[in-house]
Amino acid sequence: MTASSSAKPAVGFIGLGVMGRPMAGHLLDAGYPLTVWGRRPASTAPLAEMGAAVAATPAEVGRRAEIVFTVVTSGSDVKSVVLGEAGLIEGLAPGSVVVDMSTIAPGDAREIAAALAARGIHFLDAPVSGGEQGAIHATLAIMAGGDAAVLERVRPLLLRLGKTVVHIGDNGAGQVAKACNQMIMVAAIQACAEAMHLAAASGVDTSRLREALLGGSAGSRVLEVMGERMAERDFAAGIEARLHHKDFGILLAEAHALGAPLPVAAQVGQQLNALMGQGMGKDDTSSLLRVLEGKG
C-alpha cells in the first residue's frame, strides 16, 4: 500500500468533468495527497495547479494511491479505467479501495467488485445526487453499496464531498438507490413540465403559478429549480438531458430483468426518448416542456 509522509491516506481521482473536478479539489483542499488522471490532459491542469500529481495511466494512479475515486459516464467507462489495459487493477495493492461515484448499472458494479475482490481490492459503488452545484459546494447526497467496514474507512473522505452518506447494502445497492433517485426526480421534472404546459395553454402566467405552487404541497426542489428554468425558458444545460436518458435506460433495463413494473417511469422514459429524438440531448432536462410543446 502506498506510503505517505502525511497522516492522511494517498488518494487518486479519475474523471475530472463538471462533477469530478470540484470533488477532487475538495480532497486536495482537505490535505489529502492527490494523484489524478484524465483522458483529456487539459482536464488535469486545474488540479495540477493546486498541487495534485498527474499520472500517465490509471495504473499509475493505482500505484500511487490507497483510495481511488472514479466519476465517469458509463459502466463501460468504469470498466475501462478500473479493469482495462493499464487500468487501476494493474497498479492497486491488496487492501486498496476503489470508490466509484458514477451512475452505472447495478450489475456492472457487482461485476467490477468481483473482479477487484479476486485481487484483494475493495470496491464501493457510491453514486451521488445533487448535481454540479452539490459537487461545488460539497453538499452531495451519497448512497453507498459495499462492505460496511470499508465504507467507514472512507467515510471521512466522503464527508468532504457531501452532507449525507448512507450505507444502502451490498455492492450494487448504491446504484439501485441512485436509479430510484433518478426515477423520482425526472418524473417530477416531467410533472412540472406538464403543469407549466397546462398553465400556458390556459393563458396563466407560469412564473406566478410556480410561486403559488412553491407555497403549497406541490412545493419541491425540482419545482423550485426546474420550474424556474421552464418559466424563464432557460434551457441551457444544468445537467445534460442525455445523462438522464442514460440513467433511465439503466433503471428500465433493471426493472425489465427483475419483472418489476414501472408504468410511470416507462412513460417518462418515452418522453426522454422523444427529447433525444428532437436533438435536445445536450440541453437541460427542463426541455421536457419543449417536447410537450412540439418545439424540439
Sequence and secondary structure as in RCSB ss.txt:
>XXXX:A:sequence
MTASSSAKPAVGFIGLGVMGRPMAGHLLDAGYPLTVWGRRPASTAPLAEMGAAVAATPAEVGRRAEIVFTVVTSG
SDVKSVVLGEAGLIEGLAPGSVVVDMSTIAPGDAREIAAALAARGIHFLDAPVSGGEQGAIHATLAIMAGGDAAV
LERVRPLLLRLGKTVVHIGDNGAGQVAKACNQMIMVAAIQACAEAMHLAAASGVDTSRLREALLGGSAGSRVLEV
MGERMAERDFAAGIEARLHHKDFGILLAEAHALGAPLPVAAQVGQQLNALMGQGMGKDDTSSLLRVLEGKG
>XXXX:A:secstr
    SSSS  EEEE  STTHHHHHHHHHHTT  EEEE SSHHHHHHHHHHT EE SSHHHHHHH SEEEE  SSH
HHHHHHHHSTT GGGT  TT EEEE S   HHHHHHHHHHHHTTT EEEE  EESHHHHHHHT EEEEEES HHH
HHHHHHHHTTTEEEEEEEESTTHHHHHHHHHHHHHHHHHHHHHHHHHHHHHTT  HHHHHHHHHTSTT  HHHHH
HHHHHHHT  S SSBHHHHHHHHHHHHHHHHHHT   HHHHHHHHHHHHHHHTT TTSBGGGHHHHHHT  
